[in-house]
Amino acid sequence: MTGPDAWERLWTPHRMAYIRGENKPRHNDAGDECAFCRAPGLDDAESLVVARGATAYAVLNLYPYNSGHLMVCPYRHVADYTELEDAEVRELADLTRRAMRALRTASGAQGFNIGMNQGAIAGAGIAGHLHQHVVPRWGGDTNFMPVVGHTRTMPQLLEQTRDLVVAAWPTDGEV
């Protein structure tokens, strides 16, 4: 028994920032208020950027669904996939492929959920700046916690996950 009510507690205080909408832009414009515009201008470790290309970059999700959950974003502030230039589309695809390889190497991911939510109505948390989610999955990674406790368990700190993914990131010749 750990407390007066015999309940074990799993504290996830980082989720409160997400629930409160901290770091979420109040509008869809480009600029420092947009996390995806701001991140490339910061130090990679501070912003959780794991890889950079010419037109896009990969960054760990600050509020992940699973350890290793990252996003591939164009540098350019654009909301809709149809507005991407051909070079951006190619690099988003290339970085997604590299992310999958890196996550398999770093964490033994057995599968992936990959996708974009286009627009606030479709669930995009930051609708003004396109981003593609790459979520690693493992057999049994969805247990009773999210179903019964509405809680996700993260077995690793974001900084540790970033270090592993950066070390496993394929070079240009390993695409």
C-alpha angles and dihedrals in degrees: 000000000000103000141014090276096043092239122139112225129212110197117209103172093163088070092066090068089056093045091051092048095242113171090014113128118245090216138023097247126120120255143078093319089066109082091209092053092045100046098069091056093057131075110282095239092047094048094038091238109162101182140007131206133179096270104011143027141202121236134175115250111252089213102037129190089208135005108280094026104154139169132222112215136178114237088229115084102242127147105198130058090222089062094061119110118238092254090053092050091051093048093047088054093046094048090047090053091048091048091055091050093047093048092049090052096041099043111008092247109192097196143353143226108214125180154111131242105216110206133355091275089059092052103267107157090199102029097174096065118050116232133171119217120223108190118182117219136197133190107273096013091128105066134154095294099079093034099048105015100035086227132121120212118218113198095195140043116250092242091055092047091050092052092052094047093046090051091050097043110124118241122233091271092053098058 
